Amino acid sequence: MSNLVLTLLYAAGTIMLLALVLTFVRFVIGPSLIDRTIAFDVLTVGSLGLMGLIALFENRQIYLDVNIIYGLLSFVAVVVVGKYLRKTL
């Protein structure tokens, strides 16, 4: 990869880490369970992006398989929490 591409990928990873830290703060201080659920979903999506970047840097495709399973489990968890909050579980 060229220097420009590596620089942009490092910048993207740094911005993603900053976004994850800010989202974690919202997760901790969120006033309601809905805020925490949304923050959890954003945390999982952000970590999926970071795992994708790590897979790209390490040139390991197994991380992408783990990424897919993690994304599916995250989706199911958010749906279950949403159903619980609407009292339709």
N, C-alpha and C positions, 0 to 999 in steps of 0.2 A: 504494500500500500504506500501511497505517496505521503509526503510530510503533511500536506494540507488535509488529506483525509484523516490521518491520525490525529492531527490537532483538533479537527472538528468533532471526531468521536470522543476524544478526551473532554472537550468542552461540553458535549452532550451528556456525558457521564457525570460531570461535575454538576451541571444544572439539574439532572435527575436526582442526584444525591441531596442537593439543597431542597428540592421540592419534596422529597421523602421526609426530610427532617421537619420541614414546616407542616406537612400533613400529619406526622406523628404527634406534633404539638397539638394539632386540632383533635386528634384521636384521644389524647390524654385529657384535654380540658373541655372537650365537647359537652355542651350542656344537656344534650338529650341523646337517647339511644340511637335515634335516626342519624344524628350528626356523626356519631361514632361508627355507625355502619357504613355510611358513605365514605368516611375517612379510611376505614378498613379496606373498602373496595379500591379506593385511589392508591392506597399503599400496595395492594397486591398488583395492580396494573403497573405501577412504577417499578416494583421489584421485577416484574416480568420483562420490562424494558431493560433494566440493568442486567438481568440474566442473559438477554439477547446480546447485549454489548459484550459481556464476558465471553459468550460463546464465539462471537466474532473475533475478539482479541486472542483467545486461546486456540481458535480453529478446532473446536470440539463440537460436533453436531449432537452429541448425547445431551448436552445442556438444553438444546431446543426441544428434545423429546420431553425432558423434565419440565420445561417451560409450558408445554401444551397441557400436560397433566395438572400442573399447578394452576393454570388458568381455568381449567374445567372445574377443579375442586373449589376454587375461589368463587366462580359463578354460582355453583350449587349452594355454597355457604351463604352467599348474599341473598339468594332466592328464598332459602329456608328462613333466614332472619326476617326478611320482608313478609313472608307468610305468617310468621309468628307475631310480628308487630300488628298485622291486620286482623289477627285472631282467626285466621282461616286455615291454620295448620291442623 
